[in-house]
Amino acid sequence: MDSGKTKKIVVVVSGLDEEYQYNIFRGINTFAYAHNMNISYVAGFGGMVGSTTFDLGESSIYNLIDYTQFDGALLMTNTFGDTEMRYRIFSRVLAAKIPAVVFESRENPEFYDISIDNFGVMKTLVNHIIQHHGAKVINYVSGPLGNPEGKARYDAFISAMEENGLTVDEKRVFYGDFKSYDGKLAVDEFAASGLELPDAFICANDSMALTVASSLDKLGYKVPDEVMVTGFDNTFSARNSTPSITSVKRPLYLAGEKAAQMIYNVIEGLPQERSVILDAEPSYSESCGCKNDSNDDLREYKKLTYRKSEDTNNNIHMINRLTAGLAEATQPSEFFSVISSLIGELDCEKFSLCLCEDWQEAFPTASSALVQNTYSEYMTAPLIWDKGKRRSVSYFPSRNMFPEGFEQRGCVNYFLPLHFSERCLGYYIFTNSEFPTYSLLCHTLSMVLSNSLENIRKLTHLNKAMDELNRLYVIDQLCNIYNRNGFINIADDMFKECIAKGSQIMISFIDMDGLKFINDNYGHNEGDFAIQRIASIIHNCCEKDCICARFGGDEFVYFSPNATESDAATLARKINMALDNINKLLQKPYTISASIGSVVTVAKEGDTLYSIVKLADDKMYEVKKLKKNARKSERI
């Protein structure tokens, strides 16, 4: 083990669960553990579900990277079909002024590169199909032409066809994205075209070739008897399928190990050539009609296949339980607890869940839609699961990437995005776990976590909306005290309880004096102002366990579940004194006053809240009538 300072290396890649990436990673990780390197894989699963907005969310993880935090970068930009994304990555690495090794690309002379001769070996393979097997009509299943490898292999196919005097029929070219499902789509497109069966389907990688072969078999075409199929990469699945796939052997493990050594040498100031080219060679096998001498040992094949099947079944079982548990989570704390209880089954040393500080907020407005797939300046890590122990970090700058900082030791981390559509929710980090690379379910896990977070976010806002609707239903908007609905909902239960206990209650009905005069002479704004002042006074006089409300336009009601006759007089005195004080303070050209009628009684079976309120209302009118008579006498 190298005892020097830990070297922090970022690896930028698209996808994790393909055999190409897996074998490259194995080479990188072997060298990293042996040379005290902290490796951070940053990966999204773009192009997997056929949704542009979903892909925007997946690509958000690349916006997280602060390249200045690293000593060097390994850029697997050959796994990206998006040219613009590749150039954006290149420009940010150049701006950070750190050394970088690029796979399968010489687009930037500033970077070191490692590659194989895609063009030469693919041309050799195509020539074999044409010259050795006599193929004249060929369908080509291409990778993305924006990808250097995809373009080189496509150009090799075109060159071989032309040199052999064969015409490339554009109708027989399917432009895929290196994904397995593209093979099915290519065969579906051929089947719908009405074209005759070609002599061969030449595919830009094994993933597509395997699906092409199985899709042709489902249509009744025999490989290679009726149609040949070739791939590229010589993956485990391609070697051991039936028929085994003619392909291209690439030293992927060695490429990963060499790339790690290149960046190590550059950082350490050791001699390092700028370009490394590794040899590759065709592997002719059963799918083109050649004899197969390269099948893996049957015992080893059965052992590995069983292990993959067992691991997949265990992962499915765990994710099913996780999905069921998260479906019952209604609060963030419940969400974190469910993950914490199950994540250890994925054989990881450490799991960090990092969320945008505003992940629970409402969706941004249209004006800010352009920044939906970026991370907030500060993140929170509510769950850090570390060897079975759980802790959290309240806030950390997103540029730090790790909630607790880089570990000064040789280790491997996988950063994966959490998002709903194009909107960032956060990301999670696996440390020292093979689950992201050996399992086909890592992307499924990401979607389960993301969808559950979004459900909790929506549920939170739904509850807030319901609370607000309930508030609007029971609260008077002008006076900010209970309205008639609120009063009836609460006071009716109190009233029934008083009947059961035989308690003496008080209901007071309060009516503002002279509202029409204020509205007619000073305007409705002044009328509303006066109503608000009375409401505020009544609310301030409302004792604990009592309730007051605006019952109508200028009418208010007050309910006390335990009261005496003296309480009625006390309430009237307190309200009138407060009115006198507010009039002296405001010096309005009008007087704010009210008439108060109170009923103190023991409610009996058969009584209703409304019937007692009506009695208090009648009393209030008696008070108001006495006031009017008194004013008439004064004028006389």
N, C-alpha and C positions, 0 to 999 in steps of 0.2 A: 504494500500500500504506500502510495506517495504521501509523505508527511508534510508537504508544502501547503501553502494557502489554498483553500477550496476555490476551485474555478467554477463560476456560475455561467452556465450555458443555456440559452433558450433554443428550442427546436420548434420551428413553425411548420405545421403540417395540416393537411385537410384529410379528415377521416383517420380512424385508428384501427378499425376491425378488418382491414384487408390484409392478405398475407404478405403483400409487398411491404407495407408499413411495418408489420409485425417483425419481419426478418431484418429490416434495416434497424429497427429499435433494439433488437437483441444485440446486434453488433455494437451500437452506440452504448448501450447500458453496460455491457461487459467491460468495455474500455473505461467507462465512467467510474464504476465501482472500484476498479483497480488503480485509478489515478486521482482519487479524491475530487471528483467533479460532481457538482450539483446540477442535475439536468432538469429543465422545465419544459415539458411538451405542452404546447398551446395548440388546441385542435378544435375545429368545428366539424359538423357533419353536413356540409352544404351539398345540394343536389340530390338529397335522399328521398324527399317526399313530393317533389314536383311543385313546390310553392315558392314564388319569388320573395314574398314577405317573410316566410319561414327562414329562407336562406339568409335574409338580412339579419334576422335574429341570431342565427348560427355564426355569422361572420363578425358579430359584435365582439367576440372573444379576442379577435386580433387587434381591436382598438384598445384593449386593456394593456398590451405590452408596452412597458417603458424600457426600451433597449439600453438606455444608459445605466440601468441596474445590473447589466450583464457584462461579463468579460468577453463573450463571443457568441456567435449565432450559427446554427446549422439550419439552412433554409431548404426545406423539402417542397419548394414551390412547384416542382414538377407534378405534385398531387393536386394542384389548383387548375381548374379549367378557365377561371376568370383572369384574363390578362391584366385588367385594371387592378385587381387585388394584388397580383404578383408585383406589379410596379410600385404599388403603394407600400408594400412590405420592403422592397428594395430601397426606396427613397428614405424610409424611416430608419433603416439600419445604417445607411450612409450618413444620415444626419447625426446619428448617435456616435459615429466614428469608432465603431468596434469591428474587429475582424469577423469575417463570415465565410462559410463554405456553402456553396450552392450545389444541389443535386441536379444533374442532367441539364445544365444551362450555362452558356457562356455569354449571356446577354450583358453582363456587367464585368468589365475588365478589372474593376476594383476588388472583386471578390475572388476567393479561391473556388475551385470547382472540382467535382468528382463525377464521372459519368462513364457510360459504356457507349459503344458505337451502335446506337439504335438503328440508324439508317442502313449501315452495312449488313448487320445480322438479319434485319427484317428483309432486306433485298435478297439475301441468300435463301431465306425461308420461302419467299414467294417464287423465286426461280426454281426451287426444288418442286413446288407444287405444279408449276407450269411444265418444266423440262423433264422431270422424272416421272410425274404422274399424268402428263398430257392435258392438264386443265386448260380450257379455253374461255369458258364463261365463269367469271368469278364475282361473288358479292363480297364487299369489304365493309366490316363493322369498325368504324373509326373511333378513336378517342377524341377529345376536344382539340381542335386545331389551334386554339389559343395556348395549349400546353406544349412545351418544347418536345417532349417525348411523343405526344400524340401527333404533332406535325411531322416529326422525323419519320415515324413509322408509316404515316400516310404518304409522304413524299417517296419513301422507298417502294411502296406498293405501286404508285403511279409510274415510277422509273422502271421497275421490273416489267410492268405490263407493256409499256411503250417499247422497251428494248426487245421484247419478245414478239412485237408486232400485234399486240392485242389491244382492243379498244376498251377504254374505261366507260361504262355506261353509268351515268350519274344516278339513274334510277336504282342501280344496284349498290349504291353507297349509302350507308346509314351512319349518321353522325351522332355518336353517343358521348358518354361522359366517364368512361372507364367503369361504370357501375354494373353490377351483375344483371340488374333488371333491364339494362339496355339490350342485352342479348335477346331477351324475350320480345322486346319492342321491335328489334330488327327483323326477327322471324315473322312477327305479326304483320309488319309492313310489307315484307316479301309476299306473304300468303295473300294479302289483299291486293297486290299489284297485278296479278294475272300473268306475271312473267314465268317462263319455264324455269325448272329447277336448275340452279347453277351447278358447275362441277365442284365448287368449293366455296365455303365461307371462311375468309381470312379475317381474323379478329385481332384488334390491337392489344388485347390482354387476355389472360386466362379466365378471369371472372366472367367476361362477356362470352368467351368461347364455350365455357361449360353450360351456360344458359342457352346459347344457340343450339348446342348438341341436344340438350334435353327437350327443347321446344320443337326441334325437327323430329325427334323421336315420337313426341306426342301427336305430331301430324302424320305419322306413319312412314317417315323417311329414315332409312337406315344409314348410319355413319359407321364406316366410310364407304359401304357398298354402293350407295346411291349418291352420296354427297360427302365431300371431305370437309373437315373443320380444323382450323389451327388457331393457336393462341399466342401468348407471349408472357413469359415470367417463369414457366416451369414450376408452378406452385404444387404444394403437397396434394391438393384436391385434383389438380389437372393430371398429375402423375398417376394417381390411383383411381381415377374415374374409369368407367367402362362405357365406351373404349377410352383408353388413356389418350390425352390430348397432345398432339404435335405442338411443340412450343419452342421457347428460347430460354436457355439456362442463363441466369444472371447471378453473380455472386453477391446476393443482397446482404447477407450477414457481413461479409468482408467489406462491402461498400459502407455500411454503418460504422464498422470498427475503424476503417481507414479515415472516414470523415471526422470522427471524434479525435483520432490521432492528429489529423491535419490541424484542427483548431487548437488542440493542445500545444502542438509544436509552435504555431504562430504566437500564441499567448506567452509561451516560455522563451521565445526568441531563438528557437532551434531552426535549423535549415528545413525549408519546406518548399517544394515546387508548387507552382500556382495551379497546375492542372494535373489530375490523375485520371487516367483512363484504364478501366478494368476490362478484361476480355470477357466476351459472351459467345455462345455457340448455339446453333439450332439443336433441338432434341427431337428427332423424328420418331413418331410413335404410331399407335393404332389408328388414330382419327384421320390420318392421311393414307393409311393402308400399309405403313411400314411395320416391320417387326419391332416389338417393344422389348428392349433389354434393360430398361431403366426403372421398372416398377420397384417401389420400396419393398423391403422384406415383408412378407405377408403377416408374420407374427407381429412385427413392429407396427404395421399399418393397422391391424386389428386392435392392438393395445392403444395406439394414439386415438383411433376413432372412438373406441369405448370411452376413453378418458374425456374426449371432447363432448360426447353425448352425455356422460354423467355430469360434467361441469355445467353444461347447458341446462339440463333438467334441474339441477340444484339452483342455478341462477334464476330460472323461470319460477321455481317454487318460492324463492326469496322475494322476487319482484312482485309476484302475485300477492303475497302476504303484505308486502310494503304498500302496494296499491290499495288493498282492502283497508289497511290501517290508516292510510292517508285520507281515504274517502270519508272516514269518520271524524277526521280532525277538523275542528271549526275555529280553532285558535292557533296562532303561530306556535305557542308553547307546546301544544299537542303535536303539531307537525314535526317539531324538532325532536320530541321524545320518541316518536315512532321511528324516525330515521336512526336515532341513537341506539335503539333496541335491536336493529337488524343489520346495520351497515357492517358490523364485524364479520358477518358471514361471507363477505367478499374478500376475505384474506388481505385486508389492507392494514398497514401500520398506522396510518393517520388519514382522517377525512375532515376537510375544512369546508364548511358551507358559508359562502360570502355573498351577502345581499346588498344591493344598492340601498342607501339610507332612506330613499323615498319609494321603496318597492311597493309599499301598501297604498301609496297615493293614487288619486284618480289618473286616468290617461292624460297625457299632455294635450294642450290645445293644438289646433291645426297649425298655429304659427310656430310651434316648437316641435312639429312632427319630425323635422330633419334630424333631431338629436335623440330620437327615441332609441336608437341602437348604440348609444354610448353609455359609459358608466358614469355614475355620479362621482363627484370629487372625493367624497368620503364613503366608505363602505362599513358595514357591520358584519361581524362573524358570530352569529348567535349560537352556532354549534361547531365546536372543534372536538372531534372524537379521536383520542390519542391512546392507542393500546388499551382500549376499554374504558378509559377515563374521559369525562366530559367537562369542557370548560367553554368560555366564550370571550370575545373581544368586542367591546361596545362600538368603538370607532377606530378606523385606520385609513390613511390616505390610499386611494385606489392605485396610485402610482407605485406603492410598495408591493402590490400584488399579493404577497403573503401577509395574513393578518398579524403574524408574530415574527415577521422578518425571515430572511433566508437562513437556512440551517447551514452551519459551517461543518459540513460532512458530505461524504459521497452519498447521494441519494437521487431518486428519480421521482418527479412530480408530473401529474397530468392535470392541466387546466381545461375544464369543459364548461360551455355556456349554459346558463339558465335563462330562458326567455319565453314570452308568449307572443306569437307572431313576430313582429320586428322589434318589440319593446323589451329592453334589457330588464331582467329581474336580478341577475347576479351571476355567479359562477360557483363551481365547486372544485376542490383539489383532492386528488388521490395521491398519497405519498407511499412509495414502495409497495405498489400493488400491481399485479399483472392483469387484473380484471379488465381495465380499459382496452387492452390489446388482445387478450386471448378470447374474450367473450364477444359474441354477436349482439349482446343485450345492453351494452354500455349506452348506446343511443336511446334505447328504450327507457333505461333508468333516467336519463336526462329529461326525456319527455314526461315521464311520470312525475318527477320532482317539479318540473316547470308547471305542468297543468295543475298540480295540487296547490302550488304557491298562488297561481292565478285564481283558483277557486276560493282560497282563503281571502285573497285581496278583494274579490268581488263580493264575497259574503260579508266582509267587514263594511264595505260601502253600502251593501244592501241593508245591513242592520242600521247603519247611520241614516240612510234614507228613510227607513221605517220609523226610526226614532224621531226624525224631523217631521215626517208626516203625522205621527201621533202627537207631536208637540203642536203642529199647526192645527190639528183637530181639536185640541183641548185648551190652547192658549190664545187669548185675544191679542191680535197683532198690534193694535193701537196702544193698549195699556200694559201688555206683557204680564198679565195675570190670567187666571183661568177664565175661559168663556163659559157659556151656559152648558155646553157639552161636558167640559171638564168638571164643572161644579156637580152636575147630575151624576157623572161616573164615580166621583169620589164621595160626595156627600151622601148619596143614596145608600152606600154600604155602611157608612158611619151612622146614618139614621136608623137603619135596620138593627144595627148592633145596640143602639140606644133603646130601641123598643124592647129588645130581648133582655136588657139589663134593667129596664125601668128607669133610665137616667133622665134627668131634667135637661132639656135642650133650650138653646136660644137661636132664633133665626131673626136676623135684622134685614129689612129691605131699605135701601138707600137710594134716593132719587135726587138727581141734581136739580137745583132751582135755576130757572131763567136761561136754559140753553138756547131756546129759540131767540130770545132777545140778543144774546151774544152773537149767534150765527147771522141774524138779520142785520145787525148794526156793525159788527166787526169782522165778519167773515167766518167761514167754516174752519179755517186753520186755527183761529182763536178758540173756536168751539171745541176743536179736538184737543187743543192745549189745555183748556179748562178741565175736560174729561180726564186727561192724563194726570193732572194734578190731584184730582179727587181720588182716582184709582191708586195713586202712589200713597196718599194719606191712609186710605182704607187698608192697603197692604201692610203699611208700617204699623197699623194698630192691630193687625191680625196676630192673635196669640198663638203659641205652640199648640198643636192638635186642633186648631181651628182652620177654617177655609173661607176665602173670600173670592168673589168672581164678578166679572162684568156680565150682567144678566141680559142686557139689551143696550139700546143706544146710549141713554144717560142713566141707566138703572144698574144698581149693584146689589149683591146679596152677601150676607155674612152668616156663617153657621158655626156655632160652638156646641160640642157634644156634652159638655158638663158646665152648667151655668146657673146663676141665681138672678133674682130680680135686680140686684145692685149691679150685676155685670152689664145689663142693658143700659142703665144710666151712665155707667163708667165709659162704655163704648161711645155713646152719644156725646159725652163731655169731651173725650179725647179727640174725636173727629172734629167737633166744632172748634175746639181750641186750635187744632192744627190748621183748620181753614182760616181762622182769624189771623194766625201767624203768617200764612202764605199770602193772604191779601195785603197785609202790611208790608211784607217783603217785596212783592211784585209791583205794587202800585199801579195795577191795571185800571182802565176806565170803567171797569165793571167789577162786580163782586162775585167770587166763587162761593157758592153755598149749597147746602143739601138738606133734604128732609129725611128723617130717619124714623122708621117704625119697627118696633121689636116685639116678638112674642116669646115669652118664656113659659115652657110647659113640659109636662111629661107625656111623651108620645105614646099612644096606645095602639093595639092591634086595630087595623082598619084605617088608621091615619096614613097619609102619604106625605112625602117630602113636599110635593106641590101644594097639598092642602094647607100645610103650615106656612109655606112661602106666601100663599094667597092671603092668609090671615095677617102676616107681617106687612104685605102690600097694602091691605086695607087700613092698617094702623098708620102706615106712612102717609096715606092720603088724608087721614084725619089730621095729622100734623101739618101737612101742606095746606089743608083748608083753614086751619087755625092761623097759619102764617098770612094767608091772603086776607082773612077777615081783619087781622091786626093791622095790616098795611092800609086797608080801606079806612079803618078808624083813624089812623094817623093822618091820612090825607084830609078827612073831614075836619 
